[in-house]
């Protein structure tokens, strides 16, 4: 497991230590959290383009990049919540996607 997945494992453990809900509800909420994070990416892109007349240019492209990172982190934690073998599951899936692109 590389450092990225070690960090994801630590974040997963920390979140589990603060989870007030049942394991089933915790899993559901972690997957749904992705929708919230994707919405924040959309908000940042709209703000970077200044397409909200009320807010103008409220975000930067650095904000968009940071929000995209939050999506990736949230997805990795959600995957880890679904399986302790998340690094292998991800690597196998990435390899299949890569193979389809050839």
PETA-V62780 format. One record per residue. RES is the residue in one letter. SS is DSSP state (2 for helix, 1 for strand, 0 for the rest). D_FIRST is the distance of its C-alpha to the first C-alpha in Angstrom with 2 decimals. Layout:
res:ss:d_first
RES:SS:D_FIRST
RES:SS:D_FIRST
This chain:
res:ss:d_first
X:0:0.00
X:0:3.81
X:2:6.74
X:2:7.90
X:2:5.93
X:2:6.49
X:2:9.91
X:2:10.37
X:2:9.81
X:2:12.33
X:2:14.62
X:2:14.63
X:2:15.63
X:2:18.16
X:2:19.62
X:2:19.94
X:2:21.78
X:0:24.20
X:0:24.66
X:0:28.36
X:0:28.36
X:0:27.83
X:2:24.42
X:2:26.02
X:2:27.39
X:2:24.22
X:2:22.39
X:2:25.39
X:2:25.59
X:2:21.98
X:2:22.56
X:2:25.96
X:2:24.63
X:2:23.52
X:2:27.25
X:2:28.04
X:2:25.51
X:2:26.77
X:2:30.26
X:2:29.46
X:2:28.45
X:2:31.79
X:2:33.65
X:2:32.22
X:2:33.18
X:2:36.62
X:2:36.96
X:2:35.95
X:2:38.65
X:0:41.07
X:0:41.92
X:0:42.66
X:0:46.25
X:0:46.08
X:0:43.04
X:0:43.30
X:0:40.44
X:0:38.40
X:0:34.94
X:0:33.55
X:2:31.12
X:2:28.78
X:2:29.06
X:2:28.21
X:2:25.07
X:2:24.01
X:2:24.81
X:2:22.81
X:2:19.74
X:2:20.61
X:2:20.75
X:2:17.26
X:2:15.86
X:2:18.14
X:2:17.16
X:2:13.42
X:2:14.57
X:2:17.10
X:2:14.79
X:2:12.67
X:2:16.18
X:2:17.11
X:0:14.31
X:0:11.64
X:0:10.03
X:2:9.92
X:2:6.97
X:2:9.00
X:2:12.18
X:2:11.78
X:2:10.95
X:2:13.86
X:2:16.08
X:2:15.61
X:2:16.54
X:2:19.56
X:2:20.67
X:2:20.48
X:2:22.45
X:2:25.07
X:0:25.63
X:0:26.91
